[in-house]
């Protein structure tokens, strides 16, 4: 496997490999048009609601017509509806069915515009919050627009840019999980980025991270809420007051009030929450007044209860139509989260006219724990793998035992089981992995699928990590 070859390299060679891949990604994400796109995005934030709605409606109408004609999956639906006597217009969003993840997972190529060449598009994979691997393709144009928006609203709002030196705590296996000596990070020259492992945040190792943050002169930090919280908690416990950043930006997990307070106190900076997904059908960023503003250019966001539009500030299923990716459009796509839209009549004090989310639920995977005291906050890179599975659910039974519930695909075999076990041990260390094949993985009381579940009691967690009861409540 490529990851094994990478881990076998000496540190200097890992830096070269990570940076080489970084330059490849940079070439897809940014171009000569980036700064113009950033300026346009910042200007749109103060348009009138009517102006914003008119532009989005025109883009949506064109996308719907384009998709019904040129995307095999949607064309098949509309051809059948016409044969059944349905004359409803295709350019009205309400006339389209809600799209679940299964069709996209089972036949991703059918969502590509007819005649497109996947080899000329950027391919990625995501598990999202459902535990189901999805294959996605995006053009260079789509990526330029997306990353210009992230530059504008995940950086410029907070006084930083992509050219500043920054650190990220993410889920990539940049060093083997069995490694017990620093470095637990890699410097990516292309992005001026210190990529720090989120799998080595045990109390006895975290202090090495502080040394790296100082050495690389990091201006701001970005990462999973739970990982930044673990880092900040140890900094406070050690009495460190020299870790000062411009901003701490959280992603992928909800941010609790206690986590926000701890991170802000430790790093002497504001903490800003973001929301987004690899499917690029919705995104949001928190302004200086604490509101999570949506990005209308990315997609049309609906909140549905029992299949009908929910009233403002009422929680329902988040259903989104992406506007950026016209090569692989996802229309009325149920993202797997529950959310509530803010009341547009309640104008934000920041002055921006962007719509906003009152709340977002459903992004919190349980934190898992190792016998050595490490917290493993997200296991989505495991679920993103190209495995022959329809669904995967990871359940921690004890500090040394994981159960993996699997709904197998047709080509599932012993090699698939071995790959799942290997990827989990890469992140969790030497644990027993028990794989159980199922025809269906039961949902929770709220009807949602949980990809990762921790069944440890609080005493086990406290013994493993040395975490107090109050801290445990905040981290969980």
VENKA-V600821 format. One record per backbone hydrogen bond with DSSP energy under -1.0 kcal/mol. CO is the residue of the C=O (numbers start at 1). NH is the residue of the N-H. E is the energy in kcal/mol with one decimal. If there is no record, write none. Layout:
BEGIN
co=CO nh=NH e=E
co=CO nh=NH e=E
END
This chain:
BEGIN
co=1 nh=5 e=-1.8
co=2 nh=6 e=-2.6
co=3 nh=7 e=-2.3
co=4 nh=8 e=-1.3
co=6 nh=9 e=-1.4
co=10 nh=14 e=-2.0
co=11 nh=15 e=-2.2
co=12 nh=16 e=-1.7
co=13 nh=17 e=-2.6
co=14 nh=18 e=-3.1
co=15 nh=19 e=-2.5
co=16 nh=20 e=-2.5
co=17 nh=21 e=-2.2
co=18 nh=22 e=-2.0
co=19 nh=23 e=-2.5
co=20 nh=24 e=-1.6
co=21 nh=25 e=-2.4
co=22 nh=26 e=-2.8
co=23 nh=27 e=-2.0
co=25 nh=29 e=-2.1
co=26 nh=30 e=-2.4
co=31 nh=34 e=-1.7
co=33 nh=37 e=-2.4
co=34 nh=38 e=-2.4
co=35 nh=39 e=-2.4
co=36 nh=40 e=-2.3
co=37 nh=41 e=-2.2
co=38 nh=42 e=-2.3
co=39 nh=43 e=-2.0
co=40 nh=44 e=-2.1
co=43 nh=46 e=-1.5
co=44 nh=47 e=-1.6
co=45 nh=353 e=-2.9
co=48 nh=52 e=-2.5
co=49 nh=53 e=-2.5
co=50 nh=54 e=-2.3
co=51 nh=55 e=-2.1
co=52 nh=56 e=-2.2
co=53 nh=57 e=-2.6
co=54 nh=58 e=-1.9
co=55 nh=59 e=-2.1
co=56 nh=60 e=-2.6
co=57 nh=61 e=-2.5
co=58 nh=62 e=-2.0
co=59 nh=63 e=-2.1
co=60 nh=64 e=-2.5
co=61 nh=65 e=-2.0
co=62 nh=66 e=-2.4
co=63 nh=67 e=-2.6
co=64 nh=68 e=-2.3
co=65 nh=69 e=-1.4
co=66 nh=70 e=-2.5
co=67 nh=71 e=-1.9
co=70 nh=114 e=-3.3
co=71 nh=75 e=-3.0
co=72 nh=76 e=-2.3
co=73 nh=77 e=-1.4
co=74 nh=78 e=-2.5
co=75 nh=79 e=-2.6
co=76 nh=80 e=-1.9
co=77 nh=81 e=-2.1
co=78 nh=82 e=-2.2
co=79 nh=83 e=-2.0
co=80 nh=84 e=-1.6
co=81 nh=86 e=-2.8
co=82 nh=85 e=-1.6
co=92 nh=95 e=-1.8
co=93 nh=96 e=-2.2
co=99 nh=334 e=-2.8
co=101 nh=105 e=-2.6
co=102 nh=106 e=-2.9
co=103 nh=107 e=-2.1
co=107 nh=110 e=-1.2
co=108 nh=111 e=-1.7
co=109 nh=112 e=-1.5
co=110 nh=73 e=-2.4
co=113 nh=116 e=-2.2
co=117 nh=120 e=-2.2
co=118 nh=121 e=-1.5
co=122 nh=138 e=-2.0
co=124 nh=136 e=-2.8
co=126 nh=134 e=-2.1
co=127 nh=130 e=-1.4
co=134 nh=126 e=-1.8
co=136 nh=124 e=-2.5
co=138 nh=122 e=-3.5
co=139 nh=143 e=-2.2
co=140 nh=144 e=-2.5
co=141 nh=145 e=-2.1
co=142 nh=146 e=-2.5
co=143 nh=147 e=-2.8
co=144 nh=148 e=-1.6
co=145 nh=149 e=-1.9
co=146 nh=150 e=-2.1
co=147 nh=151 e=-1.7
co=148 nh=152 e=-2.1
co=149 nh=153 e=-2.9
co=150 nh=154 e=-2.3
co=151 nh=156 e=-2.7
co=152 nh=157 e=-1.0
co=155 nh=158 e=-1.8
co=155 nh=160 e=-1.8
co=156 nh=159 e=-1.5
co=161 nh=164 e=-1.5
co=165 nh=219 e=-3.3
co=166 nh=194 e=-3.0
co=167 nh=222 e=-2.1
co=168 nh=196 e=-3.2
co=169 nh=224 e=-1.6
co=170 nh=198 e=-1.1
co=172 nh=174 e=-1.9
co=176 nh=179 e=-1.7
co=184 nh=197 e=-2.8
co=186 nh=195 e=-2.6
co=188 nh=193 e=-2.2
co=192 nh=166 e=-2.2
co=193 nh=188 e=-3.4
co=194 nh=168 e=-2.4
co=195 nh=186 e=-2.1
co=196 nh=170 e=-1.2
co=202 nh=205 e=-2.0
co=202 nh=206 e=-2.1
co=205 nh=208 e=-1.6
co=206 nh=209 e=-1.4
co=206 nh=210 e=-1.1
co=207 nh=211 e=-1.3
co=208 nh=212 e=-1.8
co=209 nh=213 e=-2.6
co=210 nh=214 e=-1.8
co=211 nh=215 e=-2.6
co=212 nh=216 e=-2.5
co=213 nh=218 e=-1.9
co=214 nh=217 e=-1.2
co=219 nh=246 e=-3.1
co=220 nh=167 e=-2.0
co=221 nh=249 e=-2.7
co=222 nh=169 e=-2.1
co=223 nh=251 e=-1.7
co=224 nh=228 e=-2.5
co=225 nh=229 e=-2.1
co=226 nh=230 e=-2.0
co=227 nh=231 e=-2.1
co=228 nh=232 e=-2.6
co=229 nh=233 e=-2.8
co=230 nh=234 e=-1.8
co=231 nh=235 e=-1.9
co=232 nh=236 e=-2.2
co=233 nh=237 e=-2.2
co=234 nh=238 e=-2.2
co=235 nh=240 e=-2.6
co=236 nh=239 e=-1.0
co=242 nh=244 e=-1.1
co=247 nh=221 e=-1.8
co=248 nh=272 e=-2.6
co=249 nh=223 e=-2.2
co=250 nh=274 e=-1.2
co=256 nh=260 e=-2.5
co=257 nh=261 e=-2.4
co=258 nh=262 e=-2.5
co=259 nh=263 e=-2.7
co=260 nh=264 e=-2.5
co=261 nh=265 e=-2.4
co=262 nh=266 e=-2.5
co=263 nh=267 e=-2.2
co=264 nh=268 e=-1.1
co=264 nh=269 e=-1.0
co=267 nh=245 e=-2.2
co=270 nh=248 e=-2.0
co=272 nh=250 e=-2.7
co=273 nh=286 e=-1.6
co=275 nh=284 e=-2.8
co=277 nh=280 e=-1.6
co=283 nh=295 e=-1.6
co=284 nh=275 e=-2.5
co=285 nh=293 e=-2.7
co=287 nh=290 e=-1.9
co=291 nh=287 e=-2.6
co=291 nh=293 e=-1.1
co=292 nh=357 e=-2.9
co=293 nh=285 e=-2.0
co=295 nh=298 e=-1.7
co=295 nh=299 e=-1.1
co=298 nh=323 e=-3.1
co=300 nh=321 e=-2.2
co=302 nh=319 e=-2.8
co=303 nh=310 e=-3.2
co=304 nh=317 e=-2.9
co=305 nh=308 e=-1.7
co=308 nh=305 e=-3.0
co=311 nh=314 e=-1.8
co=316 nh=339 e=-2.4
co=317 nh=304 e=-2.5
co=318 nh=335 e=-1.7
co=319 nh=302 e=-3.0
co=320 nh=333 e=-3.1
co=321 nh=300 e=-2.3
co=324 nh=326 e=-1.3
co=327 nh=113 e=-2.3
co=330 nh=322 e=-1.9
co=332 nh=99 e=-3.7
co=333 nh=320 e=-2.6
co=337 nh=318 e=-2.5
co=338 nh=361 e=-4.1
co=339 nh=316 e=-2.4
co=340 nh=358 e=-2.6
co=340 nh=359 e=-1.4
co=341 nh=313 e=-3.2
co=343 nh=346 e=-1.9
co=345 nh=347 e=-1.3
co=348 nh=351 e=-1.6
co=355 nh=294 e=-2.4
co=356 nh=342 e=-3.2
co=359 nh=340 e=-2.1
co=361 nh=338 e=-1.3
co=368 nh=376 e=-3.0
co=370 nh=373 e=-1.7
co=374 nh=370 e=-2.3
co=376 nh=368 e=-2.2
co=379 nh=382 e=-1.0
co=379 nh=383 e=-1.3
co=380 nh=384 e=-1.3
co=382 nh=385 e=-1.3
co=385 nh=387 e=-2.1
co=387 nh=389 e=-2.1
co=388 nh=409 e=-2.1
co=391 nh=407 e=-2.3
co=393 nh=405 e=-2.8
co=394 nh=453 e=-3.0
co=395 nh=403 e=-3.4
co=396 nh=455 e=-2.3
co=400 nh=432 e=-3.2
co=401 nh=397 e=-2.0
co=401 nh=398 e=-1.7
co=402 nh=434 e=-3.0
co=403 nh=395 e=-3.4
co=404 nh=436 e=-2.9
co=405 nh=393 e=-2.3
co=406 nh=438 e=-3.3
co=407 nh=390 e=-3.7
co=407 nh=391 e=-1.2
co=409 nh=412 e=-1.7
co=413 nh=417 e=-1.8
co=414 nh=418 e=-2.3
co=415 nh=419 e=-2.1
co=416 nh=420 e=-2.3
co=417 nh=421 e=-2.4
co=418 nh=422 e=-2.5
co=419 nh=423 e=-2.3
co=420 nh=424 e=-2.1
co=421 nh=425 e=-2.4
co=422 nh=426 e=-2.1
co=424 nh=428 e=-3.0
co=425 nh=429 e=-2.1
co=429 nh=431 e=-1.3
co=432 nh=402 e=-3.2
co=434 nh=404 e=-3.2
co=436 nh=406 e=-2.9
co=444 nh=447 e=-2.0
co=448 nh=444 e=-2.6
co=451 nh=394 e=-2.9
co=452 nh=366 e=-1.4
co=453 nh=396 e=-3.0
co=457 nh=461 e=-1.8
co=458 nh=462 e=-2.6
co=459 nh=463 e=-2.3
co=460 nh=464 e=-2.0
co=461 nh=465 e=-2.6
co=462 nh=466 e=-2.5
co=468 nh=472 e=-2.5
co=469 nh=473 e=-1.9
co=470 nh=474 e=-1.5
co=471 nh=475 e=-2.5
co=472 nh=476 e=-2.1
END
